[in-house]
Amino acid sequence: MKTFILSTESTSDLPQSYLAANGVVCYEMAGTVGDTEFGGPNGNAIDIKDFFDRMRNGEMTMTTQVNLVEAENFLEGFLKQGKDVLHLAFSSGLSGTYNNFVAAAEKLNAKYKNKVMVVDSRAASLGQGLFVHFVNKKAEEGVSLQEAYDYATSIRDDVCHYFVVDDLEYLYRGGRVKKSAKIIGTMLRIKPVLHVDLDGHLIPLKKVMSRRKSLNTLVDYMTEKYDGWSDDVFISHGDCLEEAEYVAKLVTEKIGIPRDKIMINHLGPVIGSHSGPGTVALFFHGKSKKED
C-alpha cells in the first residue's frame, strides 16, 4: 500500500480506468482546439476522436504548461490532508511544467510538515505513463517517499520511447522540423521515426519511405533495446487504433510479449496537439534511452 500520494499530469496519456484502479492522481493540462477549451483546473473534457477530426480539418490547437499558482493549488490540497506527495512531471525538455512544480514544492515544503518531491520524468505520452506505472508498482510495496523518489530517478533513463508521425505539419508547427524538411518530406511521403533522449527532448532517428516500414521500424528498435527487465509495454496512437494493434502484434511475434501485457491507449489532446493524428508510439523498459 502506498504511504504517499503519487501524482502526474495528463501528458502521461494514462486511461482514466488505470488512474482510478491504481490511485494515481492526475492534473489535467489545458489547451484549445479551435475555440474549444479542454483540460485545465476544471477538467474540461473533449471527445478525442472529434479532437483529431478537427485537427485533420485544419483547426489550430494550442496548449499551456501548468503555471506556478496552478501547481501550488494542486499540491497544497494533499498537504492539507496530511499527505506526502511524489509528483512525476512531464519532461522538462518539452515543457516548463516541471520547473513550476519544483518551485511550488519548494514553497509548500517551507510551510507544511508533510513534503512534496518532484521528479522530472524526461518522458512524454505513455512513456511518462509507463514511468508512472513502474514507480506506482514500487510505491505499492510500501516504500517511503524518499525511497520511491530514489527509485524513480534510477529507472527514468531506461524508459525507451520510439514513435512515428503521419504528417510532418504538426512537428513543423511545434518547431521540431524545418519548413524545407516538412515540404520535402510531404512530397516524398517520408515518415520520420523519432525518440526521446536522455534529456527528454524529441530527436529524429531515421527517415522511412512508407507508413508500414515506419511501424516495423519501431519494433526493430525495440528488438535492439529491449532488456527483459519488464514485460509491460505501452503503445499510444493518434486516432489510428488499427495501426497501434499492428505494432502490438509485431511486439508479440518478434519479442514474445503477451498481448495482455501490452497497453494501448489514444494520445491525449495535449500530446496529440503536437504530434498530430496518425502518430504511433511504442514504449518499454530498455537498456537505455541513449542512442549509440
N, C-alpha and C positions, 0 to 999 in steps of 0.2 A: 504493500500500500504506500502511496506517495505521502511524503511528510511535508510537502510544499505544493504551491500552485505551479503548474507548468503551462506556459502561455507562448503564443506565437502570433503571426499575422496571417491574413487571408491569402497572402502571396505564397503560402505553403500549398495551396490548392487541395487541401485535405477535405474529403467529403464530410458533411455535417454528421453523418452517421458514425464516422470514425471518431470525430471530436467528442460527440456525446458518449459513445461507448467507453472511451478512454479517459474521460475527464480532462481533456486538454482545452484550455480557454483560448479563443481566437479573436483578435482585434480585426474588424472589417476595415480594410483600407478603402479609400474613396476615389471616385473618378466620375467621368461623364462619357456618354456616347450620344452624339448629337446634343439635344437639350435635356437628356435624361440623366439624373444623378444616380449613382449606385454606391453601396458601401457607406463608410463613414461611421461616426459615433451612433447614428440612428439605425445603422444596418439596413439601408435601403436595398431591397432585393431586386434582381433583374433576371429575367429568363435568359439562360446562357445561349440557347440556340438563336433566340431573337437578337441577342447582342452580336453574335458572329454574323448573322444575316445582315444586320445593319452595317457592320464593317464592310462586308462584301459589296453592299450597295453604295459605299463611298462616304458614309457618315464618319466624322472625325471623332477620335477618342482622346481623353486627357486623364491622367492620373496624378494624385498628390501623395507625397510622403506624409507619414504621421508626424505632426509637429510636437513641440515640447509640451504644450499645455495638454494636448490630447493624450500623449504618452503618460504624463503625470496623473491625469484623471483616471486613466485606465488602471494603472498600477496601484494607486492610493486606495482604491476600493478594497483590494485584497489585504493590504496592510492594516486597514481599519478593522478588518475581521480577525486580526492577529495571525495572519498567514505570511510565510516567506514566499518569494516568487523567483522562479527561474524563467527568464524570458529569452526565447530563441528567435533572434531577429533576422529579417530579410537581409541579404548580402549588402554589406557596406560598399561593395564595388558597383552596386546598381542603384543605390538609394541612400539618402541621408537619414532614413528612419532609424537605423541602428544608433547613430550618434545622438539622436534625440531621446531614445530610450535610455542610453547611458547617462545623459545629462539629467533626465528625470529621476533615474535611480539614485544618482549622487545626491540630489536634493532631498529625496524622500528618506534615504538612509541616514541622513543627519537629523531627521525629525522623528523617526519611528524606531522602536526596539526591533521589530521584525525587519528583515532585509530583502532587498531585490538584487539579483545578479543577472547580468545581461550577456549573452553570447552572440557574437557575430557568426551567423551560420555559414556565411560565404556561399550561400546556396539560394536557389530560386525554384519556384513551382514545386512539383512533387520531389525535387531534390531536397528542398527545405523540408517538405513533408516527411521524407524518408529519414532525414536527420532527426526531426521531432520524434518519429516512431522509435528510432534506436534509443534516444535519450529517455523516452517515456518507459520503455521496457526496463531500462536500468533504474529509473525512479521507482517503478513498481516493486523493486526489491527492497525498498525502504531505506535507501541510502540518504545521507544528509544532503543539504543544499550544496555545500562545498564539494562533496564527492561527486554529485551529479554535474556540477559546473566543470570540474576537472575531467570527468569522463567525456563530456560534450566537446571540450576543446581538444581532447586526444583523438577523436574519431572524425572530426569535421572535414579534414583534408582527404578522407578516403571515400567520401560520398560522391561518386562519379556522375557527371551529367553529360549526356550526348543528345543533340536534337537537330532536327531539320525543319526548315520553314518552306512553305509552298510558294510564297511570294516575297521577294526582296523589298517590296514597297514599304512594309511595316518596319523592317530593320533600318531602312533608309530614313524614314521619318524620325526614328529614335537616335539617329546618328551612328548606327552600327556599321553601315556600309556607305561608301561614297556614291554620289549620283552616277558617275561613269560606270561603276561596277553594277549598280542597280539596272541601268539601261542595257548593258551588255548581257547581264545575267538573265534579264527578262527576255531579251531577243533570242538567246541561245537556250533558254529553258534550263539554266543551271540551277541546281538545288544545293545550296551551301549546307554543309554539316558543321555544327559548332559545338563547343563545350564550354564549361565554366572552369576557370583556372583556380590556382591556389589562393588568389586574392579576391575571388568572387566576381571576376569580370567575364563577359562573353567574348570568346575568342574563336574566330573561324579556323577550321581544321582542314577542310577538304571541299572541293567543288566536284559535284557529281552530275552527270548529264541526264539522268532520268529520275523520276519520283521513286520507282520501285528500287532502283540501285541505292538511292539515298537511305531508304528504310533498311535495306540489307546492310548498309554500312554501319548503321547504329549498332547492330548486333555483332558485326565484325569487330568493332571497337570493344564491345563488352567481352567478346571471346578473348581478346588480348589482355584486358584489365581485370576481369573478374577473379576474385581470390578465394571464393568459397567460405568467407567469414560469416556471411548470412545469405539465406536463400530468399529473403524478402526483396522483391523487385517492384518498382513503381513505374508506371507509364502514364503520361498526360498527353492530351490531344486538344487541338483547336477545332472542335466540331467535325472530327473525322474518325469516328469510333472504329469503322471497319479497318482502317489502316493501323490504328493502335492495336487492334486484335491480331492483325497480321504480324506485327512486331512481337507480340506476346507469343504467338505460335512459333516463331523462329527461336525465341529465347528458350522455349520448352524443347524444341527439336535439337538445337545446336548445343545448348548448355545444360539441359536436363532439369531446369527449374520447373516444378509442378505448376500447372496453370492456377491452382488455388492459392499459390504464394505470390502471384502477380496481381497487384492492384492497378486498375485502370480508372482514371477519372479525367474529366474535362479540365482544361485550363480555366481558371477564374478570369473575370473581366480585367483585373489589374495586369496580370502577366499576359493575357490574351491581347490587351491593347497594344503591346509592344512586339509580340511575335506574330500575331495575326491568325486568321483561320487557316487550317491545313497544317499547323505545327504538330509534330510528333516528337516527344521527348522520352528518353529512357534513362532510368536512374537505378543505381545499385552500389553496393559496397565493393570497392576495388582496391588495387594495390596502392593507388594514389591518384589524385586529380592531375598531377603533373604529367605533361606530355613530354616524352624524350625527344 
